Amino acid sequence: MAIKTSYLANHVRTLKPSGIRKFFDATAGMKDVISLGVGEPDFVTPWNVREAAILSLEDGYTSYTANAGMLELREAIAKYVDDYYCVSYDPEHEITVTVGASEAIDIALRAILDPGDEVLVVEPCFVSYAPLVTLAGGVPVIVESKKENDFKVQSEQLEAAVTDRTKAIMICSPNNPTGSMLSKREMEQIANVAKRHDLLILSDEIYAELVYDDLYTSFAAIDGMKDQTILVSGFSKDLAMTGWRLGYVCAPREITQGMLKIHQYAIMCASTMAQHAGLEGLRHGRTDMAEMRKSYRQRRNYIVQSLNEMGLPCYKPEGAFYTFPSIEATGMNSETFATRLLQEERVVVVPGNAFGDSGEGHVRCSYATSMSQLQEAMKRMRRFVEKL
Amino acid sequence: MKLTATEIEITEILEKDARLTNDELAKMMNLSVDQTGQIVKKLEDENVIVRYVSLVDWTKIDGHQGVTAMIDVKVTPKRDVGFNDVAERIYRHKEVKSVYLMSGTYDLSVQVEGQSVNEVAHFVTQKLSTIDGVISTTTHFVLKKFKHDGTVYDSDDRDKRIVVSP
């Protein structure tokens, strides 16, 4: 019998590790580093939300909740989604509370994909999408949103990528890493592709509250799309709750039942104290959200102008807290740019290719950083670019 | 005075950080530097922005002497001028840092700073309580300032996030 060379499954062994890790390691031991590489809010979770978790512990809420999450929380999510995005979901049968939006994406993909099913993944995007499709036995088919379209994927591109194995389209708008947001019209065009080919839209709406100019539209709110949409969201970005790992997924009853099976076997339920905190956040978090949003908007304006002024052309993102300036004028690729910027000026940005090949030529700069840090970072980046 | 949303936002920003330059403010607000300068000037001229100050934690400085007292003052209001007259007689003293008219069991809340307990005591007995209209005073000395004007003095505000995350 041949000796095994690896105990790892093939599809795991061949899975590419996240390109972001490398940069994390490179900063180890460095002092005076300013990071624009962080994909989470710089705010700490609002105190009333933290306190709700503390009180829940004091009151002894330390056991499991229902698999789908506390009904009270699901009801609050249903009300919130109805109030702000005008889509009504049945909290008993169409909402699942998950361990972050990441788990929601995972169980959604695992619930809908048969081996070999294809998912159109719009890149640049969050690092987990394509790997999660692979891990669920599916085949990620990359569709690139282009710089010349302000990183908005065109419905014709999606149409052209559809085959008879296509099961779903994965979209994140506002987008990480580009900050770009689809307009309602663009979403309707994409929805038409989905309707024509009977595809699901797996819509990552985690940045829905961090929108600065226009009103936000949920994919589930597009006419006739609720039954073909899996709406993924969570508490991480708008309530600054990344470390709590709390998200949710709203989907038609059948899909929810499927996801719930995976969720109950793999996870049981999301952390109970996090659920108590999330409930408080939904009930009384609007003011904090609004304040954070205002602050992000000011910083977005500041960083976009600063980057443009120093010759790193930058599309003005409508949402999230990322800018995605082009660094092509420097003649460097994104990894070289990011590495040199770190070594020479101690500013961390993430190379665009970490978010897909179409991100090459760009770097992601997060503005979830205090104004004073941003000012210093812009000063250093200007110095870096000027001496090239 | 009616301010636009933009003017109010600039006021809010400067209230948090008065050191931002017009250039930085302009970028944050998506305005020209000129427009921003005009708004700031208007806010200053109209005394909406009264003064730019630093929040100082004097206890950090070795050998610093100083005490703060919060004094509850009961006052007999006067015909026509109400509490204004007495308040003015109080706030004219330079050791008085703030004077507020309060609802509740007393009328004026007076904050006084001095070099020592004795100095404050002297102010209360010799100056404050002798003012015509002052009925009584209750003096509370501040032992430690934890938070002032929305700022926690010794907060652990280190960035606890990992340096790079997706």
Boltz contact constraints between the chains, C-beta under 6 A:
constraints:
  - contact:
      token1: [A, 20]
      token2: [B, 164]
      max_distance: 6.0
  - contact:
      token1: [A, 20]
      token2: [B, 166]
      max_distance: 6.0
  - contact:
      token1: [A, 23]
      token2: [B, 164]
      max_distance: 6.0
  - contact:
      token1: [A, 24]
      token2: [B, 164]
      max_distance: 6.0
  - contact:
      token1: [A, 27]
      token2: [B, 163]
      max_distance: 6.0
  - contact:
      token1: [A, 35]
      token2: [B, 163]
      max_distance: 6.0
  - contact:
      token1: [A, 37]
      token2: [B, 164]
      max_distance: 6.0
  - contact:
      token1: [A, 38]
      token2: [B, 161]
      max_distance: 6.0
  - contact:
      token1: [A, 38]
      token2: [B, 165]
      max_distance: 6.0
  - contact:
      token1: [A, 39]
      token2: [B, 165]
      max_distance: 6.0
  - contact:
      token1: [A, 39]
      token2: [B, 166]
      max_distance: 6.0
  - contact:
      token1: [A, 40]
      token2: [B, 165]
      max_distance: 6.0
  - contact:
      token1: [A, 127]
      token2: [B, 166]
      max_distance: 6.0
  - contact:
      token1: [A, 298]
      token2: [B, 28]
      max_distance: 6.0
  - contact:
      token1: [A, 301]
      token2: [B, 27]
      max_distance: 6.0
  - contact:
      token1: [A, 301]
      token2: [B, 28]
      max_distance: 6.0
  - contact:
      token1: [A, 301]
      token2: [B, 30]
      max_distance: 6.0
  - contact:
      token1: [A, 302]
      token2: [B, 27]
      max_distance: 6.0
  - contact:
      token1: [A, 302]
      token2: [B, 28]
      max_distance: 6.0
  - contact:
      token1: [A, 305]
      token2: [B, 27]
      max_distance: 6.0
  - contact:
      token1: [A, 348]
      token2: [B, 163]
      max_distance: 6.0
